[in-house]
Amino acid sequence: MNTLTEARIRASFVNASKGDATRATLPDLSAIDCSSLDYLGWQDPKKPVLHYVALELDGDLAVMMLRGTGKPPARKMMCAWCEDVVDGIHAASFVAPLAGAAGRRGNTIGTSVCADFGCSRHVRRPPQVHELRTEDPALLAYYQEKRIEGLRERSTNFVRALLARS
């Protein structure tokens, strides 16, 4: 993921008004290493029900606003983007207003994503024994590459669906 700036993020919202984009509380971008991120996700500390995800879509930045509780459910769910069920961190359900007039009418699309938006970290972790039984470095690298590609594909497809239904 390319380096993010406040101006670039605020100009790239796909499903929020200019006012919503201006009022969004951004994370400390200077503390974020974008080189190991497939997307950046964060919760708005002023409005805990609001969450944001910034990702690359066809060479451009797309930032979407999500709504959710931010609290993981009592039971584990598989993340729809990284397809992982990890130690202690659950997926949480989020809805995103559709882009354009459909979103202004209240139409949304939903997904379950890691509550801490740690998908980039999860797809890069070493595989569990039940996932892959090998110590071959080439096979391990291929496995990780496929997990990263899958995360990027599933997360960008969610944004494409959000835009297509507007």
Backbone as CSV, one residue per row, in Angstrom:
resi,resn,N_x,N_y,N_z,CA_x,CA_y,CA_z,C_x,C_y,C_z
1,MET,0.838,-1.171,0.000,0.000,0.000,0.000,0.887,1.239,0.000
2,ASN,0.525,2.225,-0.804,1.285,3.471,-0.886,1.118,4.295,0.395
3,THR,2.036,5.211,0.605,1.982,6.075,1.775,0.697,6.890,1.762
4,LEU,0.105,7.028,2.942,-1.160,7.735,3.073,-0.947,9.100,3.715
5,THR,-1.699,10.073,3.218,-1.701,11.405,3.813,-3.132,11.759,4.181
6,GLU,-3.277,12.705,5.087,-4.618,13.120,5.500,-5.423,13.635,4.311
7,ALA,-4.814,14.459,3.491,-5.515,15.025,2.335,-5.942,13.930,1.364
8,ARG,-5.070,12.981,1.122,-5.381,11.883,0.199,-6.527,11.033,0.732
9,ILE,-6.528,10.741,2.027,-7.602,9.944,2.624,-8.923,10.694,2.537
10,ARG,-8.949,11.938,2.956,-10.204,12.712,2.977,-10.787,12.893,1.576
11,ALA,-9.940,12.947,0.553,-10.418,13.111,-0.822,-10.865,11.790,-1.455
12,SER,-10.648,10.666,-0.763,-10.873,9.358,-1.388,-12.063,8.580,-0.831
13,PHE,-12.903,9.201,-0.020,-14.081,8.498,0.501,-15.029,8.184,-0.642
14,VAL,-15.509,6.951,-0.690,-16.398,6.531,-1.772,-17.856,6.433,-1.329
15,ASN,-18.112,6.379,-0.034,-19.494,6.214,0.433,-19.826,7.132,1.600
16,ALA,-19.202,8.288,1.633,-19.472,9.263,2.686,-19.539,10.646,2.054
17,SER,-20.296,11.515,2.686,-20.387,12.892,2.193,-19.072,13.622,2.472
18,LYS,-18.887,14.770,1.844,-17.688,15.569,2.095,-17.632,15.969,3.565
19,GLY,-18.778,16.239,4.154,-18.831,16.593,5.570,-18.400,15.433,6.451
20,ASP,-18.892,14.227,6.124,-18.482,13.032,6.881,-16.981,12.804,6.752
21,ALA,-16.458,13.005,5.558,-15.025,12.812,5.330,-14.209,13.843,6.116
22,THR,-14.691,15.056,6.197,-13.995,16.100,6.936,-14.022,15.834,8.440
23,ARG,-15.165,15.324,8.938,-15.314,15.074,10.377,-14.667,13.774,10.836
24,ALA,-14.303,12.893,9.927,-13.700,11.604,10.303,-12.398,11.838,11.061
25,THR,-12.240,11.118,12.160,-11.000,11.196,12.924,-10.026,10.184,12.343
26,LEU,-8.875,10.656,11.916,-7.885,9.784,11.278,-6.864,9.311,12.310
27,PRO,-6.268,8.148,12.066,-5.205,7.679,12.962,-3.934,8.494,12.745
28,ASP,-2.962,8.310,13.605,-1.663,8.961,13.458,-0.939,8.302,12.290
29,LEU,-0.988,8.932,11.144,-0.434,8.340,9.923,1.084,8.231,9.955
30,SER,1.748,9.061,10.744,3.208,8.990,10.817,3.680,7.729,11.544
31,ALA,2.798,7.117,12.312,3.162,5.918,13.077,2.815,4.629,12.332
32,ILE,2.314,4.744,11.117,1.854,3.566,10.380,2.819,3.228,9.259
33,ASP,3.264,1.971,9.250,4.124,1.468,8.179,3.228,0.837,7.120
34,CYS,3.009,1.544,6.037,2.095,1.073,4.990,2.680,-0.053,4.143
35,SER,3.979,-0.303,4.252,4.616,-1.298,3.391,4.120,-2.719,3.652
36,SER,3.649,-3.002,4.850,3.162,-4.350,5.153,1.642,-4.398,5.294
37,LEU,0.955,-3.379,4.794,-0.506,-3.339,4.878,-1.136,-3.558,3.512
38,ASP,-2.183,-4.343,3.500,-2.990,-4.499,2.298,-4.139,-3.512,2.331
39,TYR,-4.537,-3.109,3.524,-5.500,-2.032,3.734,-5.259,-1.472,5.127
40,LEU,-5.741,-0.255,5.355,-5.665,0.350,6.677,-7.076,0.487,7.203
41,GLY,-7.329,-0.074,8.352,-8.633,0.039,8.985,-8.492,0.634,10.369
42,TRP,-9.464,1.455,10.774,-9.427,2.043,12.108,-10.827,2.411,12.574
43,GLN,-10.964,2.553,13.872,-12.213,2.947,14.503,-12.114,4.423,14.871
44,ASP,-13.201,5.151,14.686,-13.240,6.561,15.052,-13.387,6.666,16.561
45,PRO,-12.389,7.204,17.273,-12.477,7.259,18.733,-13.582,8.189,19.242
46,LYS,-13.982,9.160,18.422,-15.043,10.079,18.837,-16.431,9.476,18.638
47,LYS,-16.555,8.610,17.665,-17.825,7.938,17.362,-17.519,6.459,17.171
48,PRO,-17.473,5.690,18.261,-17.031,4.290,18.179,-17.842,3.397,17.240
49,VAL,-19.010,3.832,16.833,-19.796,3.030,15.901,-19.255,3.152,14.464
50,LEU,-18.449,4.190,14.208,-17.909,4.404,12.860,-16.515,3.809,12.727
51,HIS,-16.292,3.166,11.605,-15.007,2.571,11.272,-14.705,2.951,9.834
52,TYR,-13.427,2.931,9.491,-13.016,3.316,8.146,-11.995,2.317,7.631
53,VAL,-12.024,2.093,6.333,-11.048,1.232,5.679,-10.546,1.953,4.438
54,ALA,-9.224,2.049,4.317,-8.582,2.647,3.146,-7.797,1.556,2.439
55,LEU,-8.014,1.419,1.133,-7.289,0.413,0.352,-7.099,0.878,-1.072
56,GLU,-6.156,0.236,-1.732,-5.877,0.547,-3.131,-6.874,-0.193,-4.013
57,LEU,-7.486,0.539,-4.940,-8.454,-0.036,-5.874,-8.132,0.484,-7.264
58,ASP,-7.641,-0.395,-8.121,-7.274,-0.030,-9.491,-6.291,1.141,-9.531
59,GLY,-5.307,1.120,-8.632,-4.273,2.141,-8.611,-4.637,3.413,-7.871
60,ASP,-5.874,3.546,-7.450,-6.311,4.717,-6.692,-6.656,4.300,-5.273
61,LEU,-6.704,5.270,-4.390,-7.106,5.009,-3.012,-8.621,5.076,-2.919
62,ALA,-9.210,4.121,-2.230,-10.643,4.125,-1.939,-10.793,3.999,-0.430
63,VAL,-11.529,4.915,0.165,-11.770,4.893,1.600,-13.260,4.726,1.806
64,MET,-13.626,3.750,2.623,-15.051,3.543,2.883,-15.348,3.654,4.362
65,MET,-16.546,4.118,4.633,-17.034,4.244,5.989,-17.875,3.001,6.292
66,LEU,-17.641,2.414,7.453,-18.385,1.245,7.902,-19.072,1.582,9.216
67,ARG,-20.168,0.891,9.488,-20.820,1.021,10.785,-20.847,-0.349,11.438
68,GLY,-20.621,-0.363,12.725,-20.662,-1.609,13.479,-20.478,-1.310,14.943
69,THR,-20.581,-2.322,15.745,-20.435,-2.105,17.177,-18.976,-1.966,17.551
70,GLY,-18.095,-2.541,16.754,-16.684,-2.539,17.088,-16.335,-3.579,18.127
71,LYS,-17.357,-4.216,18.667,-17.140,-5.259,19.669,-17.318,-6.618,19.002
72,PRO,-16.385,-7.508,19.215,-16.522,-8.828,18.614,-17.696,-9.582,19.232
73,PRO,-18.315,-10.446,18.453,-19.407,-11.245,19.002,-18.872,-12.262,20.010
74,ALA,-19.785,-12.853,20.750,-19.392,-13.819,21.784,-18.742,-15.068,21.192
75,ARG,-19.072,-15.405,19.982,-18.474,-16.597,19.355,-17.628,-16.179,18.166
76,LYS,-16.727,-17.053,17.809,-15.823,-16.742,16.701,-16.558,-16.844,15.368
77,MET,-16.213,-15.908,14.482,-16.675,-15.937,13.100,-15.441,-15.852,12.225
78,MET,-15.527,-16.396,11.053,-14.401,-16.295,10.138,-14.460,-14.945,9.424
79,CYS,-13.339,-14.303,9.331,-13.238,-13.040,8.610,-13.464,-13.315,7.124
80,ALA,-14.315,-12.516,6.508,-14.615,-12.695,5.089,-13.470,-12.241,4.192
81,TRP,-12.544,-11.444,4.709,-11.458,-10.924,3.883,-10.199,-11.766,4.009
82,CYS,-9.732,-12.041,5.217,-8.490,-12.822,5.356,-8.786,-14.310,5.564
83,GLU,-10.057,-14.639,5.767,-10.500,-16.020,5.978,-9.728,-16.683,7.110
84,ASP,-9.607,-15.977,8.222,-8.854,-16.471,9.358,-9.711,-16.405,10.617
85,VAL,-9.522,-17.341,11.477,-10.067,-17.313,12.826,-8.835,-17.373,13.711
86,VAL,-8.547,-16.280,14.408,-7.280,-16.167,15.102,-7.453,-16.176,16.615
87,ASP,-6.337,-16.284,17.292,-6.313,-16.363,18.752,-6.948,-15.144,19.393
88,GLY,-8.127,-15.323,19.949,-8.744,-14.290,20.758,-9.348,-13.118,20.015
89,ILE,-9.010,-12.897,18.757,-9.573,-11.789,18.001,-10.641,-12.367,17.080
90,HIS,-11.828,-11.851,17.208,-12.948,-12.344,16.418,-13.224,-11.402,15.252
91,ALA,-13.945,-11.905,14.296,-14.473,-11.044,13.253,-15.708,-10.360,13.819
92,ALA,-15.996,-9.184,13.325,-17.180,-8.447,13.742,-17.973,-8.095,12.490
93,SER,-19.254,-7.939,12.647,-20.117,-7.589,11.522,-20.121,-6.078,11.322
94,PHE,-19.978,-5.679,10.075,-19.997,-4.267,9.707,-20.924,-4.090,8.523
95,VAL,-21.522,-2.910,8.412,-22.284,-2.544,7.228,-21.707,-1.256,6.681
96,ALA,-21.742,-1.132,5.382,-21.242,0.070,4.716,-22.381,0.657,3.902
97,PRO,-22.646,1.954,4.059,-23.629,2.586,3.189,-23.156,2.473,1.742
98,LEU,-24.073,2.209,0.838,-23.700,2.167,-0.568,-23.297,3.558,-1.030
99,ALA,-22.540,3.611,-2.089,-22.120,4.890,-2.644,-23.301,5.549,-3.353
100,GLY,-23.308,6.861,-3.383,-24.296,7.611,-4.151,-25.683,7.660,-3.550
101,ALA,-26.664,7.790,-4.449,-28.054,7.968,-4.031,-28.577,6.784,-3.227
102,ALA,-28.153,5.578,-3.582,-28.621,4.391,-2.851,-28.203,4.464,-1.384
103,GLY,-27.007,4.908,-1.121,-26.540,5.051,0.251,-27.276,6.152,0.989
104,ARG,-27.599,7.234,0.292,-28.351,8.320,0.924,-29.770,7.866,1.282
105,ARG,-30.274,6.863,0.563,-31.592,6.297,0.889,-31.510,5.282,2.028
106,GLY,-30.299,4.984,2.493,-30.132,4.073,3.622,-29.756,2.653,3.247
107,ASN,-29.498,2.387,1.976,-29.124,1.044,1.548,-27.672,0.751,1.939
108,THR,-27.448,-0.478,2.388,-26.119,-0.862,2.864,-25.728,-2.229,2.316
109,ILE,-24.471,-2.549,2.498,-23.946,-3.883,2.203,-23.106,-4.281,3.414
110,GLY,-23.145,-5.543,3.789,-22.466,-5.958,5.011,-21.401,-7.013,4.791
111,THR,-20.552,-7.150,5.806,-19.502,-8.162,5.801,-19.035,-8.404,7.228
112,SER,-18.279,-9.447,7.406,-17.630,-9.733,8.688,-16.129,-9.621,8.476
113,VAL,-15.503,-8.744,9.239,-14.070,-8.480,9.098,-13.448,-8.544,10.487
114,CYS,-12.175,-8.864,10.544,-11.472,-8.890,11.832,-11.747,-7.594,12.588
115,ALA,-12.173,-7.723,13.837,-12.562,-6.559,14.632,-11.419,-5.567,14.803
116,ASP,-10.184,-6.048,14.793,-9.034,-5.149,14.942,-8.425,-4.746,13.599
117,PHE,-9.076,-5.125,12.493,-8.597,-4.846,11.138,-7.171,-5.342,10.946
118,GLY,-6.845,-6.483,11.535,-5.501,-7.045,11.468,-5.302,-8.067,10.367
119,CYS,-6.101,-8.020,9.334,-6.015,-9.019,8.261,-4.629,-9.098,7.632
120,SER,-3.984,-7.957,7.413,-2.657,-7.964,6.787,-1.664,-8.754,7.629
121,ARG,-1.764,-8.623,8.920,-0.891,-9.370,9.844,-1.257,-10.858,9.829
122,HIS,-2.536,-11.157,9.763,-2.990,-12.550,9.818,-2.563,-13.351,8.590
123,VAL,-2.627,-12.746,7.410,-2.255,-13.499,6.206,-0.747,-13.693,6.091
124,ARG,0.008,-12.951,6.865,1.468,-13.065,6.822,2.037,-13.935,7.943
125,ARG,1.205,-14.420,8.822,1.680,-15.267,9.915,2.050,-16.648,9.373
126,PRO,2.930,-17.354,10.065,3.247,-18.723,9.634,1.993,-19.600,9.731
127,PRO,1.836,-20.530,8.813,0.640,-21.374,8.842,0.631,-22.309,10.055
128,GLN,-0.561,-22.585,10.539,-0.744,-23.559,11.607,-0.520,-24.955,11.025
129,VAL,-0.264,-25.923,11.882,-0.010,-27.300,11.441,-1.199,-27.839,10.636
130,HIS,-2.415,-27.509,11.065,-3.582,-28.029,10.354,-3.811,-27.334,9.003
131,GLU,-3.131,-26.211,8.764,-3.281,-25.500,7.503,-2.299,-25.989,6.438
132,LEU,-1.080,-26.254,6.856,-0.051,-26.644,5.901,1.024,-27.420,6.644
133,ARG,1.260,-28.649,6.221,2.236,-29.509,6.902,3.497,-29.645,6.062
134,THR,4.308,-28.602,6.124,5.574,-28.618,5.400,6.513,-27.585,6.016
135,GLU,7.773,-27.779,5.773,8.755,-26.777,6.156,9.533,-26.311,4.927
136,ASP,9.054,-26.665,3.761,9.663,-26.250,2.504,9.486,-24.731,2.345
137,PRO,10.580,-23.964,2.330,10.477,-22.496,2.252,9.715,-22.012,1.016
138,ALA,9.904,-22.687,-0.106,9.213,-22.273,-1.326,7.706,-22.468,-1.196
139,LEU,7.299,-23.579,-0.611,5.876,-23.843,-0.429,5.269,-22.892,0.603
140,LEU,6.011,-22.599,1.662,5.539,-21.648,2.671,5.365,-20.253,2.065
141,ALA,6.318,-19.838,1.232,6.240,-18.530,0.570,5.058,-18.486,-0.386
142,TYR,4.830,-19.581,-1.125,3.696,-19.646,-2.050,2.378,-19.561,-1.276
143,TYR,2.278,-20.275,-0.167,1.083,-20.274,0.668,0.789,-18.850,1.155
144,GLN,1.811,-18.156,1.639,1.629,-16.798,2.132,1.236,-15.855,0.997
145,GLU,1.872,-16.007,-0.146,1.545,-15.170,-1.308,0.083,-15.340,-1.706
146,LYS,-0.409,-16.570,-1.707,-1.805,-16.840,-2.070,-2.772,-16.246,-1.040
147,ARG,-2.400,-16.299,0.236,-3.249,-15.698,1.279,-3.314,-14.174,1.120
148,ILE,-2.188,-13.557,0.796,-2.153,-12.105,0.585,-2.986,-11.729,-0.634
149,GLU,-2.820,-12.473,-1.729,-3.612,-12.217,-2.939,-5.100,-12.367,-2.651
150,GLY,-5.470,-13.381,-1.876,-6.875,-13.603,-1.536,-7.451,-12.455,-0.724
151,LEU,-6.685,-11.961,0.245,-7.134,-10.818,1.044,-7.365,-9.610,0.152
152,ARG,-6.420,-9.319,-0.705,-6.556,-8.154,-1.586,-7.765,-8.299,-2.511
153,GLU,-7.946,-9.485,-3.042,-9.068,-9.720,-3.953,-10.409,-9.576,-3.230
154,ARG,-10.548,-10.195,-2.064,-11.828,-10.159,-1.348,-12.153,-8.762,-0.814
155,SER,-11.144,-8.029,-0.333,-11.409,-6.684,0.185,-11.752,-5.715,-0.949
156,THR,-11.050,-5.799,-2.066,-11.378,-4.909,-3.181,-12.708,-5.286,-3.817
157,ASN,-13.047,-6.570,-3.830,-14.355,-6.972,-4.353,-15.489,-6.405,-3.505
158,PHE,-15.262,-6.269,-2.192,-16.276,-5.664,-1.338,-16.496,-4.206,-1.741
159,VAL,-15.418,-3.480,-1.995,-15.551,-2.078,-2.413,-16.222,-2.005,-3.774
160,ARG,-15.854,-2.890,-4.678,-16.492,-2.910,-5.998,-18.006,-3.149,-5.873
161,ALA,-18.398,-4.055,-4.996,-19.829,-4.324,-4.779,-20.516,-3.099,-4.195
162,LEU,-19.849,-2.421,-3.292,-20.400,-1.206,-2.681,-20.634,-0.141,-3.750
163,LEU,-19.704,-0.014,-4.681,-19.820,0.979,-5.741,-20.817,0.565,-6.831
164,ALA,-20.887,-0.727,-7.127,-21.737,-1.226,-8.210,-23.217,-1.130,-7.875
165,ARG,-23.543,-1.215,-6.612,-24.949,-1.226,-6.212,-25.504,0.176,-5.984
166,SER,-24.686,1.177,-6.213,-25.156,2.559,-5.972,-26.081,3.039,-7.058
